[in-house]
Amino acid sequence: MARVSIQQTAPDFQLADFKGKTFTLSALRGEKNVLLVFNRTFT
């Protein structure tokens, strides 16, 4: 797993939101703080 460093720019990515609209991280760059949470599933 890659390490995360403080003040490191996150790579851009695209995901569909809950309405099916495409969301890009770069759309928020410089405007807001973003917290990403990726839930892990256990099987």
C-alpha distances in whole Angstrom, upper triangle without the diagonal:
4,6,9,13,16,18,16,17,15,15,18,17,20,21,24,25,27,30,29,29,26,24,22,20,23,26,25,24,26,28,26,23,21,19,16,15,13,15,14,16,17,20
4,7,10,13,15,12,14,12,12,15,16,19,20,24,25,27,30,29,28,25,23,21,19,20,23,23,21,24,26,24,21,19,17,15,16,14,17,16,19,20,23
4,7,10,13,10,12,11,13,16,17,21,22,25,26,28,31,30,30,27,24,22,19,20,24,22,21,22,24,23,20,18,16,15,15,15,17,17,21,22,25
4,7,9,7,10,9,11,15,16,19,21,24,24,27,30,29,28,25,22,20,16,18,21,19,18,19,21,19,16,14,13,12,14,14,17,17,21,23,26
4,6,6,9,10,13,16,18,22,23,26,27,29,32,31,30,27,24,21,18,19,22,20,17,18,20,19,16,15,14,15,16,17,20,21,25,26,30
4,5,9,10,14,17,19,22,24,27,27,29,32,31,30,27,24,21,18,18,21,18,16,16,18,16,13,14,13,14,17,18,21,23,26,28,32
4,6,9,13,15,18,21,23,26,26,29,31,31,29,26,22,20,16,16,18,16,13,13,15,14,12,13,13,15,18,20,23,25,28,31,34
4,6,9,12,15,19,21,24,25,28,30,29,27,24,21,18,14,14,17,15,13,13,16,15,13,13,14,14,17,18,22,23,27,29,32
4,6,9,12,16,18,21,22,25,27,26,24,21,17,14,11,10,14,12,9,11,14,13,12,11,13,13,16,18,21,23,27,29,32
4,6,9,12,15,18,19,22,24,23,21,18,15,12,8,9,13,11,10,12,14,13,12,10,11,10,13,14,18,20,23,26,29
4,7,10,13,17,18,22,23,22,20,16,14,10,8,8,12,12,11,14,16,16,15,13,14,12,15,15,19,20,23,26,29
4,7,10,14,15,19,20,18,16,13,10,7,5,6,9,10,9,13,15,15,14,12,14,12,15,16,19,21,24,27,29
4,7,10,12,16,17,15,14,10,8,6,6,8,10,12,12,16,17,16,16,13,14,12,14,14,17,19,21,25,27
4,7,9,13,14,12,10,6,6,5,7,9,10,12,13,17,17,17,17,14,15,13,15,14,17,19,21,25,26
4,6,10,11,9,8,6,5,7,9,12,12,14,16,19,19,18,18,14,15,12,13,13,15,17,19,22,24
4,7,8,5,5,5,6,9,11,14,14,15,18,21,20,19,20,16,17,14,15,15,16,19,20,23,25
4,5,5,5,6,6,10,12,15,14,14,18,21,19,18,18,15,15,13,14,14,16,19,20,23,25
4,6,7,10,10,14,15,18,17,18,21,24,22,20,20,17,17,15,15,15,16,19,19,23,24
4,6,9,10,14,17,19,17,18,22,24,22,21,22,19,20,18,19,19,20,22,23,26,28
4,6,9,13,15,18,16,18,21,24,23,22,23,20,20,18,19,18,20,22,23,26,27
4,6,10,13,15,13,15,18,21,20,19,21,18,19,18,19,19,21,24,25,28,30
4,7,10,12,11,13,16,19,18,18,19,17,18,16,18,18,20,22,24,28,29
4,7,9,8,10,12,16,15,14,15,13,14,13,15,16,18,21,23,27,29
4,5,6,8,10,13,13,13,14,12,14,13,15,16,19,22,24,27,30
4,5,6,7,11,11,11,11,9,11,10,13,15,18,21,23,27,29
4,5,5,9,10,11,12,11,14,13,17,18,22,24,27,30,33
4,6,9,9,10,12,11,14,15,18,19,23,26,28,32,34
4,6,5,6,8,8,11,13,16,18,22,25,28,31,34
4,6,7,8,9,12,14,17,20,23,26,29,32,35
4,6,8,10,14,16,20,22,26,29,32,35,38
4,7,9,13,16,19,22,25,28,31,35,38
4,6,10,13,16,19,22,25,28,32,35
4,7,10,13,17,20,23,26,29,32
4,6,10,13,16,19,22,26,29
4,7,10,13,16,19,22,26
4,7,10,13,16,19,22
4,6,9,13,16,19
4,6,10,13,16
4,6,10,13
4,7,10
4,6
4
